[in-house]
């Protein structure tokens, strides 16, 4: 299961599993975002390489306009994926306060 929506703070909230099956839906949603994008990942359980690709494509598009992606409430096991892939050097990441 995967869900993506704008929360009450104006952030993009993702939950569930961002994998290859959900990547097109996530990309379609994120293609509508303009300006700085804050993604709340507190309910994200898993992200695959396809999900990382969606984030990278969106980040590059927003960077061309002078913005980018900031990831907030990132859980430790998701942060490990960003760290192992080197994506921790691309995104501003704020860990969850668990």
PLY file of the C-alpha trace (Angstrom):
ply
format ascii 1.0
element vertex 98
property float x
property float y
property float z
element edge 97
property int vertex1
property int vertex2
end_header
0.00 0.00 0.00
1.21 3.51 -0.78
-0.31 6.95 -0.32
0.87 10.42 -1.28
-0.94 13.65 -0.43
-0.44 17.20 0.74
-0.76 17.42 4.53
-2.09 20.27 6.68
1.38 21.87 6.79
1.59 22.02 3.00
4.14 19.22 2.93
3.98 16.17 0.69
3.22 13.25 3.01
4.12 9.74 1.86
3.19 6.49 3.55
3.58 2.80 2.89
5.94 1.40 0.25
7.38 3.58 -2.51
8.43 0.88 -4.96
8.36 0.28 -8.73
4.62 -0.37 -8.72
3.93 2.99 -7.04
6.66 5.08 -8.71
4.48 6.31 -11.63
1.78 7.53 -9.22
4.35 9.27 -7.02
6.02 10.84 -10.06
2.69 12.14 -11.39
1.95 13.73 -8.01
5.42 15.25 -7.60
5.40 16.59 -11.18
2.70 19.00 -9.98
4.90 20.43 -7.20
6.59 23.78 -7.78
9.06 25.58 -5.55
10.68 23.99 -2.54
9.23 20.57 -1.78
9.18 19.25 1.77
8.40 15.54 1.95
7.25 14.11 5.29
8.43 10.49 5.44
7.35 9.55 8.96
4.93 6.90 7.65
7.14 5.63 4.81
7.98 1.97 5.37
10.15 1.25 2.31
11.71 2.95 -0.69
13.12 1.03 -3.67
15.54 2.16 -6.36
12.52 3.15 -8.46
11.34 5.36 -5.59
14.79 6.88 -5.30
14.62 7.61 -9.03
11.35 9.51 -8.57
12.90 11.63 -5.82
16.03 12.28 -7.88
14.10 13.30 -11.01
11.92 15.66 -8.97
14.92 17.10 -7.13
16.75 17.82 -10.39
13.69 19.53 -11.87
13.22 21.69 -8.78
16.94 22.48 -8.53
16.81 23.90 -12.07
14.33 26.43 -10.70
16.46 27.23 -7.65
14.62 25.00 -5.17
14.89 21.33 -4.26
13.60 18.64 -1.96
13.88 18.53 1.81
13.05 15.24 3.53
11.67 15.41 7.07
10.75 12.82 9.70
12.97 10.25 8.01
13.07 7.00 9.97
16.48 5.39 10.60
16.03 2.42 8.24
14.97 4.75 5.41
17.90 7.05 6.17
20.19 4.03 5.86
18.95 3.55 2.28
19.73 7.19 1.49
23.15 6.85 3.10
24.08 3.60 1.32
23.00 5.01 -2.04
24.81 8.32 -1.51
21.52 10.22 -1.72
22.18 11.68 1.71
24.57 14.06 -0.08
21.84 15.23 -2.46
18.95 15.93 -0.12
18.53 17.93 3.06
17.44 15.22 5.50
15.91 15.66 8.95
15.60 12.46 10.97
12.43 11.51 12.81
12.42 12.42 16.48
11.46 8.87 17.57
0 1
1 2
2 3
3 4
4 5
5 6
6 7
7 8
8 9
9 10
10 11
11 12
12 13
13 14
14 15
15 16
16 17
17 18
18 19
19 20
20 21
21 22
22 23
23 24
24 25
25 26
26 27
27 28
28 29
29 30
30 31
31 32
32 33
33 34
34 35
35 36
36 37
37 38
38 39
39 40
40 41
41 42
42 43
43 44
44 45
45 46
46 47
47 48
48 49
49 50
50 51
51 52
52 53
53 54
54 55
55 56
56 57
57 58
58 59
59 60
60 61
61 62
62 63
63 64
64 65
65 66
66 67
67 68
68 69
69 70
70 71
71 72
72 73
73 74
74 75
75 76
76 77
77 78
78 79
79 80
80 81
81 82
82 83
83 84
84 85
85 86
86 87
87 88
88 89
89 90
90 91
91 92
92 93
93 94
94 95
95 96
96 97
